[in-house]
Amino acid sequence: MAAPTTEPLLSSPTIHSTRLPTKALLLTLSLATLMCLAAFVTIQLTTTTTMNPPLQPSDLCAKSPNPTSCHAIVSQAMLASTGNLHPTPVQIFRSLLHNSLAQLDAAAASAADIHPRLINEPKQKSALADCMQLLELSRDRIVGSGDATRSDARTWMSAVLTNHATCLDGLDGVAKSAMRAHLEYLKSSASASLAVLHAVPSSVQDNTDAVVKPVATFPSWLSHRDRKLLEMASPNAIQANAVVANDGSGMFKTVQAAVDSVPNGNKNRYVIYVKKGVYKENVSLGNKKTSVMIVGDGMDATVITGSLNVVDGSTTFNSATLAAVGDGLILQDLKIENTAGPQKHQAVALRVGADRSNRGPGAGTGGRVNWPGYHVITDANTAKAFTVASLIQGGSWLKETGVAFAEGL
């Protein structure tokens, strides 16, 4: 009898030879899956890149009135957007703001370095002072625009552009030569910022990477109490913080004294009631005098009057009878006038550089002309749009004033 065997029916080598091909097959399948996945991701990335190509300066400057300078400034801002291979319009906008601040500070330094002895005329000294004030106001607006709502940022940067143009227009001689290059660049930068802002999607939701979406109420800045104040039929029903009366029956005799009493950086509505009377003064509300409401006894009862003008030595900017740059100003039931007359050339009654002070159809800018300074019109039909009859409908109301005028050309 043969001795019993303890060997398995299938040898180990046979079993091992069966497992190795199985592992090899699994590894091959895994590699194939990874290759397919990589190919899929590559296709997806290619498709995404094709569908959303990187922004180009030409895309962002499409709405600019000066595409050439816009292209140069935006290209520089895109390069400065460090850490962003393909920066968004908002990131580019903020880069532009950062660059504008540096340029604005350089302009302010140049203005401060202009020696007073180089400017002989008092009017030009005043113009330079106006310019420095405008640069300061522009700086505040630029700083605030980075985290503002889209509409606020557009409003504020438009104001900045106007400030720079006003500054340059008012200067002459040595001061203009020293400041021209700075101000021309700042104007171009503000214009480019507005063009880029136009490319920011109006439906953007992410407040961490976008100009903030506005609140869905209208108007967003007008509080319930402010609405109540505007609806009150009589000034006597308003609980005023300060009362002005030139006969001494109030807390102050002048409007300016009441304005000076407003706390700097005021957040709550500060109501100044100006009683019936004629107030011969020039009133200034600086950028720290915010949320002010000045209410009178009626358009023909409460009158603030002044007569500063260019002929007598004032700048146009500073000739305003009432000038306000503090945000949130409300004026109601009073008259503000400048009585200088046409023989005194430029003169301003009311100058408001404050935000949240003018809304509605009358505040729209859709009908503005797009040329700077003056424009020569040679076609009579085109010129008719700017006549007294068409532009201000003078025929319906000017006759009552007694002013001589011609309705047409």
Rosetta blueprint (number, residue, H / E / L):
1 M L
2 A L
3 A L
4 P L
5 T L
6 T L
7 E L
8 P L
9 L L
10 L L
11 S L
12 S H
13 P H
14 T H
15 I H
16 H H
17 S H
18 T H
19 R H
20 L H
21 P H
22 T H
23 K H
24 A H
25 L H
26 L H
27 L H
28 T H
29 L H
30 S H
31 L H
32 A H
33 T H
34 L H
35 M H
36 C H
37 L H
38 A H
39 A H
40 F H
41 V H
42 T H
43 I H
44 Q H
45 L H
46 T H
47 T H
48 T H
49 T H
50 T H
51 M H
52 N L
53 P L
54 P L
55 L L
56 Q L
57 P H
58 S H
59 D H
60 L H
61 C L
62 A L
63 K L
64 S L
65 P L
66 N L
67 P H
68 T H
69 S H
70 C H
71 H H
72 A H
73 I H
74 V H
75 S H
76 Q H
77 A H
78 M H
79 L H
80 A H
81 S L
82 T L
83 G L
84 N L
85 L L
86 H L
87 P L
88 T L
89 P H
90 V H
91 Q H
92 I H
93 F H
94 R H
95 S H
96 L H
97 L H
98 H H
99 N H
100 S H
101 L H
102 A H
103 Q H
104 L H
105 D H
106 A H
107 A H
108 A H
109 A H
110 S H
111 A H
112 A H
113 D H
114 I L
115 H L
116 P H
117 R H
118 L H
119 I L
120 N L
121 E L
122 P H
123 K H
124 Q H
125 K H
126 S H
127 A H
128 L H
129 A H
130 D H
131 C H
132 M H
133 Q H
134 L H
135 L H
136 E H
137 L H
138 S H
139 R H
140 D H
141 R H
142 I H
143 V H
144 G H
145 S H
146 G L
147 D L
148 A L
149 T E
150 R H
151 S H
152 D H
153 A H
154 R H
155 T H
156 W H
157 M H
158 S H
159 A H
160 V H
161 L H
162 T H
163 N H
164 H H
165 A H
166 T H
167 C H
168 L H
169 D H
170 G H
171 L L
172 D L
173 G H
174 V H
175 A H
176 K H
177 S H
178 A H
179 M H
180 R H
181 A H
182 H H
183 L H
184 E H
185 Y H
186 L H
187 K H
188 S H
189 S H
190 A H
191 S H
192 A H
193 S H
194 L H
195 A H
196 V H
197 L H
198 H H
199 A L
200 V L
201 P L
202 S L
203 S L
204 V L
205 Q L
206 D L
207 N L
208 T L
209 D L
210 A L
211 V L
212 V E
213 K L
214 P L
215 V L
216 A L
217 T L
218 F L
219 P L
220 S L
221 W L
222 L L
223 S L
224 H H
225 R H
226 D H
227 R H
228 K H
229 L H
230 L H
231 E H
232 M L
233 A L
234 S L
235 P H
236 N H
237 A H
238 I L
239 Q L
240 A L
241 N L
242 A E
243 V E
244 V E
245 A L
246 N L
247 D L
248 G L
249 S L
250 G L
251 M L
252 F E
253 K L
254 T L
255 V H
256 Q H
257 A H
258 A H
259 V H
260 D H
261 S L
262 V L
263 P L
264 N L
265 G L
266 N L
267 K L
268 N L
269 R L
270 Y E
271 V E
272 I E
273 Y E
274 V E
275 K L
276 K L
277 G E
278 V E
279 Y E
280 K E
281 E L
282 N L
283 V E
284 S E
285 L E
286 G L
287 N L
288 K L
289 K L
290 T L
291 S L
292 V E
293 M E
294 I E
295 V E
296 G L
297 D L
298 G L
299 M L
300 D L
301 A L
302 T E
303 V E
304 I E
305 T E
306 G E
307 S L
308 L L
309 N L
310 V L
311 V L
312 D L
313 G L
314 S L
315 T L
316 T L
317 F H
318 N H
319 S H
320 A L
321 T L
322 L E
323 A E
324 A E
325 V L
326 G L
327 D L
328 G L
329 L L
330 I E
331 L E
332 Q E
333 D L
334 L L
335 K E
336 I E
337 E E
338 N E
339 T L
340 A L
341 G L
342 P H
343 Q H
344 K H
345 H L
346 Q L
347 A L
348 V L
349 A L
350 L E
351 R E
352 V E
353 G L
354 A L
355 D L
356 R L
357 S L
358 N L
359 R L
360 G L
361 P H
362 G H
363 A H
364 G L
365 T L
366 G L
367 G L
368 R L
369 V L
370 N L
371 W L
372 P L
373 G L
374 Y L
375 H L
376 V L
377 I L
378 T L
379 D L
380 A H
381 N H
382 T H
383 A H
384 K H
385 A L
386 F L
387 T L
388 V H
389 A H
390 S H
391 L H
392 I L
393 Q L
394 G H
395 G H
396 S H
397 W L
398 L H
399 K H
400 E H
401 T H
402 G L
403 V L
404 A L
405 F L
406 A L
407 E L
408 G L
409 L L
